[in-house]
Amino acid sequence: MFKPAAVARDAPAPGKADPLIIAGITITHPGKALFRDASGKVAATKLDLARYLADVGPVMARYAANRFISLLRAPRGAEGQGFFQRHPQAGFTQYWKTGQLADDDNHDAYLYFTDPRALVEAAQMDTLEFHIWGSQADHPDRPDRIVFDLDPAPEVGFAAVKQGALDVRTVLDALGLAALPMLSGGKGIHVVVPVEPRNDWPTVKRFSADVATRLSTAEPDRYVATMAKTKRTGRIFIDHFRNDRTASAVAPFSPRNRAGTPVAWPLTWDDLKDVGSASAVSMAQALQRLQSSGDPWQGYDEIKQSLTAKMIAAVAVKT
């Protein structure tokens, strides 16, 4: 059962009237507006974000720790333009770690964490979203999750997106692969397939593209597997491009930089039928649900499966 993080909360920083200490991290300018609702009113401050990440951190770390990560930051708050960061810089020092890719001639360092308090440190740096790579930092060339991001065109209703997730599940079930759904916190649904890290990225990339292509070929009026926006009108883009070494997908429980403070919320397949939108769960609601019911994906670690040559051949598309 989920329990809030056992950390000091809202303690004044020594010698300072304004900052507060959350999970041992000094939060400066805690009243800064980071999220607004649809009417433009402040929906969450920097302090609200830090509190949320302190509480959800131990659960979120199950899926986001020890992975290279991209952070959406907004140093100017809700009024400013955000930017993505995945390399270290000043401020990410106490709980953040860095790693490199063996074949990177530029010797770039990438951020990752192992201690959930790193998420609170990221809140201090005005981080609004967390996007994770599909492999562990210690074996970045061997993915352990496959993601199908169902991204609907604006005119496509959410009921169609839910059916799309079920259609992806049907294909995966036929192959013998278990999958889990997650509300993206935006418009769509992610179908996530945990796998043992035995295949390389080119193999997983080709497999996910073939699954998406099979579905779009079978139902061309409903699905598309290409990024071209001109072909997506009235359809759902089955985004398989998340499955590449340096690509990323939003982490479970991550806040989203959208009106109303929605989060990327993991679901069971039974729960999916009762959800009305991809942004149905806010930060506050996420904590309430974790308190009452625990992690919806509590069986995630028990899923032990591998992408086999037989599965790959079953969906292979001739080019």
Secondary structure, DSSP 8 states (H G I E B T S, - for coil): ------S--SEE-TT-SS-EEETTEEESSTT-EEEE-TTS-EEEEHHHHHHHHHHHHHHHHHHHTTS-EEEEE-TTGGGS--EEE-S--TT--SSEEEE--TT-TT---EEEESSTHHHHHHHHTTEEEEEE-SS-TT-TTS--EEEEEEEE-TTS-HHHHHHHHHHHHHHHHHHT---EEEE-SSS-EEEEEE--TTS-HHHHHHHHHHHHHHHHHH-TTTEE-S--GGG-TTSEEEE-TT-STT--EE-TT-B-SSTT-BB-EE--HHHHTT---TT--BHHHHHHHHHHH--TTTTGGG------HHHHHHH----
